[in-house]
Amino acid sequence: MSRIYKNNRKRLMDCIEDDSAVLILSGGEVRKLGDENFPFTPSANFLYFTGLDKPNEILLLAKSGNEVTETLFIEPFDEEKAKWVGPVILPDEAKAASGIEKTAYNYEFNEIFAGIIFGKRIQNVYLDLENRVFEMHSPEIELADRIAAKYPYINIKNLYNTAAELRRTKQPYELENLRRAIEITGEGVVNMMKKARPDMCEYEIEAYFDYTLKLKGVKDFAFKSIVASGKNAAILHYSQNSSTAKDGSLVLCDVGAKYKYYCGDITRTFPVNGRFTERQKQLYNIVLNGQKLILDTIRPGIPFKSLNETLIKYYEKELSAIGLISGPEEVRKYYWHGVSHMLGIETHDAGRHNEGLLEAGMVLTVEPGLYIAEEGIGIRIEDDAVVTENGCELVYEGIPKTVEEIESLMSGE
């Protein structure tokens, strides 16, 4: 695997100006309460370029005269700490996993970094400075402030867009991990469908998903599971999962397993009693046919944002035909999110989803929905597709989706 990460770093440095340094942080643990930390998840970019997933590590790449040097900073071994939480990664282990020959301890960073800035006449330093919230002050921004104060002549540049472009199209090993994440997610969804019964609490249905993941050795979720019955399904990111699924209601389950840090993202909507009403079936099939339309539309070279525009035009026609809306401006009353986002190491993977053209190798969700709060109905159907040379194909098939398939599964046929 180390050759994969070597190649990822080479692709990155081929995009970086000469006389530049790149700093990528793995991230640090966040205190939860008392002496307990939240579970640690490494920076997606750090993982992508090193294959490592430990906290408090730093990747330093320097390019001078078109020659690239690599240094990985890791935590030193602490015998007392190891008794409580286990040992840190050792230099030889880090080298084997990442393919980076030179390692140092993170307490040596300041001295080594200063030497590279001076010795290689570095003019630019790239950090991942993506910041979606103005008030946020990340470790990368703090480090950028420190560098700017010490070296006012250096240009601080944002690495995010460059890294995002590299991560947008998936490599074979990534597709393999995504396929397994989605397959396991699908098995959990099927288990929820099989076990669901009227008057079960949403969290009881959710438990069957969790159980399936644990059986498969999955310890983390791509995101907080959404198991929403009745009117709760009209709340896009409902995740309390604490209500009772009443007889006759639909249950919307938007869930994802995380496998080797790659995310599945699947949504299915099913009747808790195993049978759709005629109204539920009518609306469900509109959403299902909308998903088929988008899957048939996806191909290289089309604008990403056109997918949602296509779905909205479809809804204008279909919702008017059943009398749900009286004009195209009313579609947004019942559908207000996008039909797709990129998928990978992050559930909403790197890149700005309303920009650019689709390319072969991109993986994206296809998730049309309708949310009719006044009828206590929320429907979303989501699968994950990879863009191919001539269109797209689902990363994993086999999760029941049609009315007939769902009813057959839930009836035990």
N, C-alpha and C positions, 0 to 999 in steps of 0.2 A: 504493500500500500504506500510506502514512503515515496515511491517514484511518482505516484499520483500527485502528492502534495508538492514534490519538487517541480513537477510540470506546472502546477497551479501558480507557484511562486514565479516561475520563469515567464509565464504568460502575463502575470502582473507587472513584472519589472520591464518587460518589453514595451509596456504602455507608459512607463514612468520616465520623466526627463532625466538626462544625465546630471551629475552633481546633485543628487537628491537622496534623501533617506526616507524610509517608510517605517512607521511605528504602528504595530497592531497589538492591542492589549487583550488578554483573555478575559479580563473582568475579575471582580472580587466577590467574595461571599457577602450577603446582606443579612444583618442581624434580624431575627424574627422576634424573639422575646427571651429575656434572661440570657442563658448561655446557648440558646438554640439559634441556628441559622436557617434561612430558607434554603431549599435545595439549589445547588449551583448549576447553572447552565452557561457554557462558555459563549463568548462572542461568536456569532456565526462566521464572521470573516476570519477570526483567529482559527477556528476549527477548519475552515475551508483551505487555509494556506499552510496549516501545520499538522492537522489530524489529531491535535492534542486537546484535552478537555479539563485541564486542571486550573484552579484559580491562581491569580497573582503572577502570571507569566507574561512575558513581553517578547514579541518578534521584532527584531531590528534588521532591516535590509538597507544596504547602501549601494548606490550606483555611481561610480566615478570612472571616467574614461571608458564607459560602457562595460566596465568590470563590476560584477556584483559580489558583495560579501554578505554573509548571513550570520546572525548571532541570535541565539535563543536564551533568554533569561528565565531561570526557574527558581523555585524556592529551595533553600538549603535543607538538608535532612536535619530534623530535630527529634532526637531520641525520646524526649519526654512527651512531645506532642504525638509522636507515632503510637505511644501506648494508649492514647485516648481516641484518636481518629484515624490511625493508620499512617503509613509512610507516604511521603511525597514521591513524585517520579524522580528517578535517578538519572544522571547525565547520559549513561549508555542507553537507558530505556527511551529517553527523549530523542536521542539521535536515531535509534532504530525506527521509531514510529514516524518521525517527521522528515528524516533525511537531512537534517541540519547538523553539520559536523561540529560547529563551534557552539558550546554552551558556556554560560556563566551564571552566577547567582544574582538574583535581582538586586541585592544590596550593592552590586558592582555596576549597576546600570549607569549612574551619573558619570562615573569616571570613564567608562568605555564609550558612552555616547559623546562626551565632550571631546575625547580623542578622535573619534570619527568625524565629528563636525569640523575640527581643525585640520586633521591630517588629510582628509579627502576633499577639503574645500567645499563642503556641502552648502548649497544655496537654497534648497527647498526641503521642507519636511512635510510629508503627507501623513495625516491621521484621519481616522473615520470620525468626521465631525457632523454626521447627519443628526439633525436636531429638530424634531417635529413639534416640540413645545418650547416656547420662548424662554420660560422660566427655568428650564432644565439646565443643570450644570454637571455634565458627565465627567468622569475621570479623563477622557480624551481632551475635553475642552480645558480642564484644569492643567493638563500637561502642555497643551498648546499655549496657554497663558504663561506658563513657566519658561518655555522655550523662547517665546517672544520677548520676555523680560531679560533673559540672559543673552540672547543673540538677536538684537533688534534688526539686523540686516537680513535675517533669514525670512523667506517667504513661507508662510503656513498655508498648506493646501489641503483640500478635502478629498480623501481617498474614496468616499462612499460611492460616487457615481462610477468610477473606474471599476471598483470591485463588483458593483451591481451588474455592470455590463458583462463581466466574466461569468458571473453566477447565473445569469438569465437562461442560458442554454445548458442543459444538463448532460453530463458525461455518463457513460454506461454504468459505472459504479453507483452514481446517484440515482439513476433510473431503477437499478436493482433494489436499492434501499427504499426508494419511494414505493415501488411495487409491493414490497413486503409490508411496509407501514400501512398501505391501503388495504392489502389483503387481510391483515389482522384486524384493522378497523371494520372491514366488512363482516368478518366472522362475529365480531362483537355486536354489530347491528342486527345480524340474523338472530343471534341469541336473544336480544331484546324483543324482537318481533315474536319469537316463539314463546317467550315466557310472559308477555304482557297480558293482563287481564283487567277488566273493569274494576274500578275502586282500588287499584294499586296506587300507591304514592309514586310520584315521578322518580324519586330517589331509589325506590325499589326496582323500577325498570332500569334505571341507570346502573344499579349494582351488577346486573347481568353483563353489561358492557365491561365494567371494571374487572369482573371475575374472568372474563375471556382473555383480557389483556394480560392479567397476572399469569394465567395458565401458559401463555405464549412467551413469558419471560420479559414482557414489556413493563417497565417501571415508571414511565412518564407519559404524559398526555401532550398532544400537540397544542391543546388549549383547553380551557375549562369546559367540560361537557354541557351541552344544552339538551335537556329533556323536558319539553314543554307541551303540555296538554291543553286542549280547548283554547280559550282566549289568550293564554300565556304564549302560545305559538305566534301570536301577532306582535310579540316583543322580540326584536331581532336578536339581541344578545342576552336574552333571559337565561339565567343559570342558577337560580335559587333551587330549582328542581324539588320543590317542597309541597306542591299541590297534589290533589287526588285526581287521577284520570277517570273521569266519569264515563259510564256506559254511553256509547254513541259519539264520544269525542274522538278527535284525531290527536295523535301524539307526534310531534316533530322532534327528531333526534339529530342534532348536528354534533358530530363527535370525531375524534382523531387520535390514533395511536402515534407515538413517536418511536421510530426504530432507527437506531444508530444516528440519532439526532435528525432524521428526516421525517417529515410530517405527513400523515394521512389527513384528509378532510372530506368527510362523507356526510351527507344529510339524506335521511329518508323520513317520510311521513306516512303513518299507517293508522288505521282505526283500532282503538284499544280492544274492541270486541271482535276484531277480525273481519268485519264486513263494512264496506263503504256504503253510506247512504247515496241516493241518486245525486243529491246536490254535491256531496263531497266528491263523488266520482266525476261529475261534470267539471268541477274546478280543478281537481287533480289532473285530469287528462289535458286540460289547457296548459298547465304547468309542464307536464311531461312532454307534450308536443313542442312547447317552447324550448325545452332543453334539447330535444332532437334537432330543432331548427338551428340552434346555435352550434351544436356539434357538427352539423352539416355545413355550417358557414365557415368554421375555423380552417384556415390554411395560411401558409407563409405569404407575407406581403400585404395582408390587410391590416388596417389600423386597429389597434387593440380596442379603442373606444367605440369602434363601429359595432362590436358585438352587443353592447348594451343598447345602442340605438336600434339595432335590428330587433331585439326583443321587445322594446317599447312599442315599435310600430306593429309588431305582431299582437301585442296586448291591446292596442287601440282597436284593432279589428275584432278580436275574439271577445273582449269584455263588452264591447258595444253590442255584439250579436246576442249575448245572453242578458242584456239589459242592466248590467252592473254599472256601466258608465254611460253618460250622455254626450261626452266630448273627450277628445284626446288629452286635454289638460287634467282629466280626472284619474288617469292611469297612476300618477304618483301618489294618489290616496291609498292605493292598494299594493304598490310596489315602489320602493324608494332606495334600494341599494343597487350596487353593480352586479352584473351577472358573472363576473370573473375576477380572479386575482391570481398572481403568480404563487407557486407552491414549491417548497424545497426545504432547506434547513429551517426556515421560518415558515409559519403558516401563511402569513402575508409576506411572501418572499421578496428579496431585494429588487428594487426598481420601482418606478412610479407607474401605476397600473393603467393610467389613462393616456400614456404617451407611447409613441413609437409604433412600429409594425411588428406583427408576429413573425417569428423565425422558427424554422425546424429545430426541435430539441427543447423548446420551451415547454414547461409543464404548468397548466393553469386549471383552476376549478371552473366548472360550468354549473351554476346554481340559481336558476330562475325561482322566483317565489311569488306567492300571492298571500296577502294578509288582510282578512276581512273581519276586523274586530267586532263589528256589530252582529256578526253571525257566529262568533266564537271559533273562527277557523283561521289557521295559519298553515300554509303548505310551502315547503321548499324541497326541491330534489337536487342533490348535488353529487357530481362525480368529478374525477380528476383525469384530465386528458393531456396527452403529449402531442405537440404539433409535429406532423410528419412532412415529408417532402410534398405530398399531394393533398393533405387534409389534416386529419387528426385521428387518434385512436385512444380509447380509454386505457389508462395505465393498468387497471385491473377491472375485469368484468366478473360477473357472477353474484352480484348483490341484487336480490329481487327488487324490481322497480315498477313493473306494470301493476295495474289493479289486480289482474288475474294472478300474477305471480305472488303478490303479497297475500291475497286472500287464500291461495292454495297453501302457502307456507304456514300461515297462522291457523289454518284448519287442520294441519297435520297430514294433508294429503300427499 
